[in-house]
Amino acid sequence: MSGHSLEVRNLVKDFRLRDGMRFSTLHAVKDVSFTLEPGRTVALVGESGSGKSTIARIIAKLEIPTSGEVLLDGASTKFRGDHSAYRRQVQMVFQDPFASLNPFHSIAHHIERPLQLHHPELKPAQVRERTVELLERVALGPAYLNRRPHELSGGQRQRVAIARALAPGARFIIADEPVSMLDVSIRVGVLNLLADLQRADGLGVLYITHDLATARHFSDEILVMYRGDIVERGPADEVILHPQHDYTRRLREAAADPERLGQLRDEVRAEIADGGAA
């Protein structure tokens, strides 16, 4: 597909495993294809070991596929060499907000650094101004500039990680289990933030999760992944309410009260309104 899109085409990833003197092959990703478009969220759903995080790492240029390609706006992208132009467009929010931020640097540094790298034309005062704007967009603000990551809650750290991903001007965000390590009470707040930013900026978001509940709630399309394969795909409501594959049915049965999973974002936001910014 050409035009404005991020396309994964026929992606395969095999890992060579060694057990003593014997070798075997783990087929982590088996011929996976899908397209991420601006203004839409695609959820890649599956249990641990299904291959979904491997796909995220390949898209983020942190892993080299065995075969297949990733295309940005219709053009194939390289997996070796300088990725700076690609990463200006495609950014990743990692699962662990505790590990993804350097504890020795201030919050300002974490956001200013990608601004300086990807926008060298900016003067120091402009970099600081944009940093404050980004912090305000994630409901933090200038009071957090000089704090260190250990002074923030998990939810606040993940908000900083989201601001950092937006700093280069990314059009596509890969969110790999972005709330799985946060307290249940603050997960929806972070997901609502991602949804609001997606709508405001027309971002394409790949939301990787094991949770069908949030997948339906925040996604336009769901891809269900099992043992390296996409076993089911379709509009979020259709996949959740009328699953065709046995594995999808098992995931659905494990979700609490699936009939309520599609409630409006405003309803969920109202439920957490008294809790403030996580």
ABEGO torsion letter per residue (X at the ends): XBEBBBBBBGBBBBBBBBBEABBBBBBABBGBBBBBBBGBBBBBBEBBGAGAAAAAAAAAGABBBABEBBBBGGBBBBABEBAAAAAAABBBBBABAAAABBAABBAAAAAAAAAAAABAABBAAAAAAAAAAAAAAAGBEAAAAABBAAABBAAAAAAAAAAAAAAAGBABBBBBGAAAABBAAAAAAAAAAAAAAAAAAGBBBBBBBABAAAAAAABABBBBBBGGBBABBEBAAAAAABBABAAAAAAAAABBGAAAAABBAAAAAAAAAAAEBX
